[in-house]
Amino acid sequence: MINYSLEEAKKILKEHDNSQINCIPHAQFRAMQRNIDMNYAVKCLNNKPESFTKETENRFKLIYPQKDSKALKLTIIIEIQDNEDILFITFY
């Protein structure tokens, strides 16, 4: 497992292709349970987050405005794999 820095993660996100984004079953379940639009979540990764923090070696927390509300926030936890593919881990 590669220990990505914040700068490396930002560069990977900036240069990623949507075909490099995958979603684990837990994240799919949480998105459905919390009524989160997956297409919006994918689009968010193409934009600068309001907050970007490192959680573990290859996991990051990104915070964006909710799709239909400027007051509410969408938190996305991602994991960047060694091949630089991006995994959605969970949403809240």
C-alpha positions as CSV (number, residue, x, y, z in Angstrom):
1,M,0.0,0.0,0.0
2,I,1.4,3.4,-1.0
3,N,1.4,6.1,1.6
4,Y,0.1,9.0,-0.5
5,S,0.7,12.6,0.6
6,L,-2.1,15.1,0.3
7,E,-0.3,16.7,-2.6
8,E,0.0,13.4,-4.4
9,A,-3.7,12.6,-3.8
10,K,-4.7,16.0,-5.1
11,K,-2.7,15.5,-8.3
12,I,-4.2,12.0,-8.8
13,L,-7.7,13.4,-8.3
14,K,-7.0,16.3,-10.7
15,E,-5.7,13.9,-13.4
16,H,-8.1,10.9,-12.9
17,D,-10.5,9.5,-15.5
18,N,-14.0,8.5,-14.3
19,S,-13.2,4.9,-15.4
20,Q,-10.7,4.8,-12.6
21,I,-13.5,5.3,-10.0
22,N,-15.0,2.3,-8.3
23,C,-17.3,1.8,-5.3
24,I,-17.2,-0.8,-2.6
25,P,-20.6,-2.4,-1.6
26,H,-20.7,-0.5,1.7
27,A,-20.5,2.8,-0.1
28,Q,-23.2,1.8,-2.6
29,F,-25.4,0.8,0.4
30,R,-24.7,4.0,2.3
31,A,-25.4,6.1,-0.8
32,M,-28.7,4.4,-1.4
33,Q,-29.6,4.6,2.3
34,R,-28.7,8.3,2.6
35,N,-30.2,9.2,-0.8
36,I,-26.9,10.4,-2.2
37,D,-26.7,10.8,-6.0
38,M,-23.7,8.7,-7.1
39,N,-23.3,10.7,-10.3
40,Y,-23.1,13.9,-8.2
41,A,-20.4,12.3,-6.0
42,V,-18.4,11.4,-9.1
43,K,-18.7,14.9,-10.4
44,C,-17.6,16.3,-7.1
45,L,-14.2,14.6,-7.5
46,N,-13.7,16.8,-10.6
47,N,-14.0,19.9,-8.4
48,K,-12.0,21.4,-5.5
49,P,-13.4,20.2,-2.2
50,E,-14.1,22.6,0.7
51,S,-12.0,20.4,2.9
52,F,-9.4,17.7,2.0
53,T,-7.8,15.7,4.8
54,K,-5.7,12.5,5.1
55,E,-7.3,9.8,7.2
56,T,-4.7,6.9,6.8
57,E,-2.0,6.0,4.3
58,N,-4.2,5.9,1.3
59,R,-7.6,7.2,2.6
60,F,-8.8,10.7,2.4
61,K,-11.9,12.7,3.5
62,L,-13.3,15.2,1.1
63,I,-16.1,17.6,1.9
64,Y,-18.3,19.2,-0.7
65,P,-21.6,21.1,-0.6
66,Q,-24.7,18.9,-0.9
67,K,-26.3,18.8,-4.3
68,D,-29.4,20.7,-3.4
69,S,-28.3,22.6,-0.3
70,K,-25.5,25.0,0.4
71,A,-26.0,24.6,4.2
72,L,-25.6,20.8,4.2
73,K,-22.3,19.0,3.3
74,L,-21.5,15.8,1.5
75,T,-18.5,13.9,3.0
76,I,-16.8,11.4,0.8
77,I,-14.2,9.0,2.0
78,I,-12.0,7.7,-0.8
79,E,-9.1,5.3,-1.0
80,I,-6.4,5.6,-3.7
81,Q,-5.1,2.3,-4.7
82,D,-1.5,1.6,-5.7
83,N,-2.5,1.7,-9.4
84,E,-4.1,5.2,-8.7
85,D,-7.6,3.9,-9.1
86,I,-10.1,5.6,-6.7
87,L,-12.5,3.7,-4.5
88,F,-15.5,5.3,-2.8
89,I,-15.4,3.9,0.8
90,T,-18.4,5.7,2.3
91,F,-20.6,8.8,2.1
92,Y,-22.3,10.9,4.8
